Amino acid sequence: MWRMARPRKPLLSRERIVTAALSIVDAEGLQAVSTRRLAADLGVSGPSLYNHFPTKDEILDAVADSVVAQVDLSMFDGPGDWRTALLEWARSYRAALTAHPNIVPLLAQGPGRRPTGLRMADAVFGAMVRAGWPPAQATRVGALMRYFVAGSALGSFARGFVDDPDAYDPAAYPHLGQAHLLADRQEHVDQGAFETGLTALLDGLALQFERLD
């Protein structure tokens, strides 16, 4: 008698584990990730995860690296203008982080041994040195850009205001008459603030670069 074969469960892989872990991080934060939770979400036994990742920390490192892999680094290929490259990279970097803000605290610790994070650090540093920045200063520029991008992705100024027009007494806060509108315009305000800060930062770096000669 012929029997229909049972559908096989998808094979466990590093990619499946990372995808499941990132979903948890996005929804609940880094502290919610555990091997027990991951195993349950994936429908496998806990020990099977260790065939792919020896520790939970290595899983989180792979999750962080998967987010960095979304960042475009092509602008650092070739002899392009360093300012334009930093501008385009910062926008791509922020887009990746704002899509996954809960991973930012881990990324802020630095690339460690994460391959994609190290490739990004190498690309930025190499481009700055090729453009004529001294190595020490190129390191500072890369660090400064990461501080700025990570900070802009981690918080929202606009979200810090409530949408109740009665919340801001004009007698106490005479300049916040429109503050209740900010929460509704969060993306516009935050994106505009990022672009304003990015332009100011790059303008300042351009002045420093001119003084190198």
HUURMO-V127228 format. One record per backbone hydrogen bond with DSSP energy under -0.5 kcal/mol. CO is the residue of the C=O (numbers start at 1). NH is the residue of the N-H. E is the energy in kcal/mol with one decimal. If there is no record, write none. Layout:
# HUURMO-V127228
co->CO nh->NH e->E
co->CO nh->NH e->E
This chain:
# HUURMO-V127228
co->13 nh->17 e->-2.1
co->14 nh->18 e->-2.7
co->15 nh->19 e->-2.5
co->16 nh->20 e->-2.3
co->17 nh->21 e->-2.5
co->18 nh->22 e->-2.6
co->19 nh->23 e->-1.8
co->20 nh->24 e->-1.7
co->21 nh->25 e->-2.5
co->22 nh->26 e->-2.9
co->23 nh->27 e->-1.9
co->24 nh->28 e->-3.3
co->24 nh->29 e->-0.8
co->25 nh->29 e->-1.7
co->29 nh->32 e->-1.3
co->30 nh->33 e->-1.6
co->34 nh->38 e->-2.6
co->35 nh->39 e->-2.6
co->36 nh->40 e->-2.1
co->37 nh->41 e->-2.5
co->38 nh->42 e->-2.2
co->39 nh->43 e->-1.0
co->39 nh->44 e->-2.5
co->40 nh->43 e->-0.5
co->45 nh->48 e->-1.0
co->45 nh->49 e->-0.6
co->46 nh->49 e->-1.8
co->46 nh->50 e->-0.5
co->47 nh->50 e->-0.9
co->48 nh->51 e->-1.0
co->49 nh->52 e->-1.9
co->49 nh->53 e->-2.4
co->55 nh->59 e->-1.2
co->56 nh->60 e->-2.4
co->57 nh->61 e->-2.3
co->58 nh->62 e->-2.0
co->59 nh->63 e->-2.1
co->60 nh->64 e->-2.7
co->61 nh->65 e->-2.4
co->62 nh->66 e->-1.8
co->63 nh->67 e->-1.4
co->64 nh->68 e->-2.0
co->65 nh->69 e->-1.8
co->67 nh->70 e->-1.6
co->68 nh->71 e->-2.0
co->73 nh->76 e->-1.9
co->74 nh->77 e->-1.8
co->81 nh->85 e->-2.1
co->82 nh->86 e->-2.5
co->83 nh->87 e->-2.3
co->84 nh->88 e->-2.5
co->85 nh->89 e->-2.5
co->86 nh->90 e->-2.6
co->87 nh->91 e->-1.8
co->88 nh->92 e->-2.0
co->89 nh->93 e->-3.1
co->90 nh->94 e->-2.6
co->91 nh->95 e->-2.1
co->92 nh->96 e->-1.9
co->93 nh->97 e->-2.1
co->94 nh->98 e->-3.2
co->95 nh->99 e->-1.1
co->96 nh->100 e->-0.6
co->97 nh->100 e->-0.9
co->98 nh->101 e->-0.5
co->100 nh->103 e->-1.7
co->101 nh->104 e->-1.3
co->103 nh->106 e->-0.7
co->103 nh->107 e->-2.0
co->104 nh->108 e->-2.7
co->106 nh->109 e->-1.2
co->107 nh->110 e->-1.9
co->111 nh->114 e->-2.8
co->114 nh->118 e->-2.5
co->115 nh->119 e->-2.2
co->116 nh->120 e->-2.0
co->117 nh->121 e->-2.3
co->118 nh->122 e->-2.5
co->119 nh->123 e->-2.4
co->120 nh->124 e->-2.5
co->121 nh->125 e->-2.4
co->122 nh->126 e->-2.6
co->123 nh->127 e->-2.1
co->124 nh->128 e->-2.1
co->125 nh->129 e->-2.4
co->126 nh->130 e->-2.3
co->127 nh->131 e->-1.7
co->128 nh->132 e->-0.6
co->128 nh->133 e->-2.4
co->129 nh->132 e->-1.1
co->134 nh->138 e->-2.9
co->135 nh->139 e->-2.1
co->136 nh->140 e->-1.6
co->137 nh->141 e->-2.4
co->138 nh->142 e->-2.2
co->139 nh->143 e->-2.2
co->140 nh->144 e->-2.9
co->141 nh->145 e->-2.5
co->142 nh->146 e->-1.8
co->143 nh->147 e->-2.5
co->144 nh->148 e->-2.3
co->145 nh->149 e->-2.7
co->146 nh->150 e->-2.7
co->147 nh->151 e->-2.2
co->148 nh->152 e->-2.1
co->149 nh->153 e->-1.7
co->150 nh->154 e->-1.6
co->151 nh->155 e->-1.2
co->157 nh->160 e->-1.3
co->158 nh->161 e->-1.6
co->163 nh->165 e->-0.7
co->164 nh->167 e->-1.9
co->167 nh->169 e->-0.7
co->169 nh->172 e->-1.0
co->169 nh->173 e->-3.4
co->173 nh->176 e->-1.8
co->176 nh->179 e->-1.3
co->178 nh->181 e->-1.9
co->179 nh->182 e->-1.5
co->181 nh->185 e->-0.8
co->182 nh->185 e->-1.0
co->183 nh->186 e->-1.0
co->185 nh->189 e->-2.8
co->186 nh->190 e->-3.1
co->187 nh->191 e->-2.5
co->188 nh->192 e->-2.1
co->189 nh->193 e->-2.5
co->190 nh->194 e->-2.3
co->191 nh->195 e->-2.4
co->192 nh->196 e->-2.4
co->193 nh->197 e->-2.6
co->194 nh->198 e->-2.8
co->195 nh->199 e->-2.3
co->196 nh->200 e->-2.1
co->197 nh->201 e->-2.6
co->198 nh->202 e->-2.5
co->199 nh->203 e->-2.5
co->200 nh->204 e->-2.1
co->201 nh->205 e->-2.2
co->202 nh->206 e->-2.3
co->203 nh->207 e->-1.7
co->204 nh->208 e->-1.9
co->205 nh->209 e->-2.6
co->206 nh->210 e->-1.9
co->207 nh->211 e->-1.2
co->208 nh->212 e->-0.5
co->209 nh->212 e->-1.2
co->210 nh->213 e->-0.8
